[in-house]
């Protein structure tokens, strides 16, 4: 990565106010999950949850519902049509694919905490879904090579990104609106779930016993990011970031991971989230299927305009 990492809302998606194309059934029953073992990784947990493919619709090429039919592909096709097949879009999407081990579920894995602290060891962008907005911690914008590109190419990139943005907005207020509503409901259900609240309180007590006055894990890692603990890495370098590995930050990450383990916050968090997702997907399966069909039809029509 060649730019400083920033905390920013992703263009177009973050500020969308949507009116659902269908009115989802949002009735759920708080699950009784006990004290399940934590998942092997955040990615493993997220990828196995029922709602993840719908969250990724349009932003991930391998969502399993509309493979390759992404927002980015619209911009790519536009750039190819303009004569710049190798130009890069100025907007990055990662859907619900998360490459960090920390989040509202705590820090998952003491070994990784010891090694990486709150750094981005993969050198890429990290996306966290919450409240209907994709929050990006990482590079969002033009690649470093864009400075050397021709004015014509830059103009084409801007035009194609604008076209992609219009398509995104039309989908977020159309077939994907109901999906966004369900996503918001899931996040709210998880946030207020009694089991997660109790586990978070145990986590906070554990952190306080170790000298950290923190109410929740999200506050811990966001404070680390805002205080400059996260690395300023170079886009595309692929090298682990070094910032965030100071003794104090490693100590915070390790304590976070140990308290996550002792409170079983991660195990409970992902088990509860999986239950809410499955309930809502089951109750709204027909409408979700229709939304996918409508999105794919809109995507193909948009692509046909370029070709």
Secondary structure as GFF3:
##gff-version 3
##sequence-region A 1 307
A	DSSP	beta_strand	6	9	.	.	.	ID=ss1
A	DSSP	alpha_helix	42	47	.	.	.	ID=ss2
A	DSSP	alpha_helix	52	56	.	.	.	ID=ss3
A	DSSP	alpha_helix	71	81	.	.	.	ID=ss4
A	DSSP	beta_strand	102	103	.	.	.	ID=ss5
A	DSSP	beta_strand	106	107	.	.	.	ID=ss6
A	DSSP	alpha_helix	110	116	.	.	.	ID=ss7
A	DSSP	beta_strand	126	130	.	.	.	ID=ss8
A	DSSP	beta_strand	133	138	.	.	.	ID=ss9
A	DSSP	three_ten_helix	144	148	.	.	.	ID=ss10
A	DSSP	alpha_helix	151	172	.	.	.	ID=ss11
A	DSSP	alpha_helix	177	192	.	.	.	ID=ss12
A	DSSP	alpha_helix	194	209	.	.	.	ID=ss13
A	DSSP	alpha_helix	217	226	.	.	.	ID=ss14
A	DSSP	alpha_helix	247	263	.	.	.	ID=ss15
A	DSSP	alpha_helix	265	283	.	.	.	ID=ss16
A	DSSP	alpha_helix	285	306	.	.	.	ID=ss17
###
